[in-house]
Amino acid sequence: MIQGTTSDAGKSVIVAGICRLLKRQGVKVVPFKPQNMALNSAVTPEGGEIGRAQALQARACGLEPHTDMNPILLKPNTDIGAQVIIHGQALTNMDAAAYHDYKSAAMQAVKESYSRLSEQYEHIVVEGAGSPAEINLRDNDIANMGFAEEVDCPVVLVADIDRGGVFAHLVGTLELLSESEQRRVKGFIINKFRGDIALLQSGLDWLEARTDKPVLGVLPYIHDLFLDAEDSIATCTVEKSESLRCQVVVPVLSRISNHTDFDPLRLHPEIDLHYVHLEDECPPADLIILPGTKNVRTDIELLRQYGWEQKLKRHLRYGGKLLGICGGFQMLGKTIHDPDGIEGEAGSTAGFGWLDIDTSLQGQKILRNVSGKLCTANKGKNKTSLTGYEIHAGLSTGPALERPFAQLTAKTDGAVSDDGQIMGTYLHGLFESSDVVNYVLTWLGHTVSKDIDYVVLRERALDQIADAIERHVDLSDFGVRLRN
């Protein structure tokens, strides 16, 4: 089990790298995260929902994602509450206190999934959540040491040296564990080191002497490592073309979800993509994308509060294009109804009114992978092939749907305004296809001269981290063969 001293210490990436390394060595390996709290999620082939990071780790293993890889997913919809997803299906909304009381039942679901995976795979590489040293969360823990103790799993503790304070993180975390948990930690991995390793050696020697535990390895900082983020918005970039580039803006909503949708755009050499916080000025853009959100009514009110309705109107008045995805698509319509309080307090909220649709949130979430073709903005004819996935509780109806964004296998999706300036869709993951990215660039009036294959970039990144682990980390005690 890979645990971290902090959130974003590198647990997800290291688990993915170990999975890829074992897969290359012919080992039947599977990822597992008992409990994940994230708004980036993926749809499994059987129609369940799991954390995006576990779907990435499944790819590293050469597997299709499965709900047993992440049996508990928490999707925050307020500052004190979250939607609780068990074995891929939404159970209910709970506040933190209610979920704390529910943990014993949640642990049972975790153990069921772990047992099934144990029967099928030689190795399970487990990812912890946050830090095991959160004192207020130790009681009935199912995400870190509570799970490790339950199934008798050895632990490797990871810290990010690029943050600073790495020795304090490691020693402090260890000190806050119980004696049995301390014995369970078999060693440390230091992540994202830059510079001459010889200058770090005295610190490594001190750490090993202080804790009586080995430093299993020091991973170098890997530039341009393009992997799906578990939750935080990624900031790495690629070298951009000197030619004129399209400017794309994505406002950072309070409950922004599946922002990994935009990674292919962010990495494209002819696109400058900017995440803009609501309180900041919106720079001139060719395209503004309203992203998905776990609380669409709250976020559209926040957009209004910070003046984005006027900013979007000005953007459209000057000929800019507007795209809404999932919750962002719902915002483009006339009204959003939540009669049962699915995402918060029951009620209705006015949309921006640019597409003639109304949306009602329903208890049964739609979860499915889809394929089909894009419809052109002007004529509605099927052209560019696409794949994507749906994760939404909303059902939209209205005349605007008669000009669909896409024709899927069994139905249409989304809507396009009469003038072709505004488009909306429920589909996530669209931009992983270079053909779809090129379609959008053409829609923006840009002449496409090059593109990227995002799937190839992801595979290359998985191999990069696997190579680094093979070279720099000694995991031989865990059944991982080392490079000669």
Secondary structure, 3 states (H helix, E strand, C coil): CEEECCCCCCHHHHHHHHHHHHHHCCCCEEEECCEEECCCEEECCCCCEEEHHHHHHHHHCCCCCCHHHCCEEEEECCCCEEEEEECCEEEEEEEHHHHHHHHHHHHHHHHHHHHHHHHHCCEEEEECCCCCCCHHHCCCCCCCHHHHHHHCCCEEEEEEHHHCCHHHHHHHHHHCCCHHHHHHEEEEEEEEECCCHHHCHHHHHHHHHHHCCCEEEEEECCCCCCCCCCCCCCCCCCCCCCCCCEEEEEEECCCEECHHHHHHHHHCCCEEEEEEECCCCCCCCCEEEECEECCHHHHHHHHHHCCHHHHHHHHHHCCCEEEEECHHHHHCCCEEEECCCCCCCCEEEECCCCCCCEEEEEEEEEEEEEEEEEECCCCCCEEEEEEEEEEEEEEEECHHHHCCCEEECCCEECEECCCCCEEEECCECHHHCHHHHHHHHHHCCCCCCCCCCHHHHHHHHHHHHHHHHHHHECCHHHCCCCCC
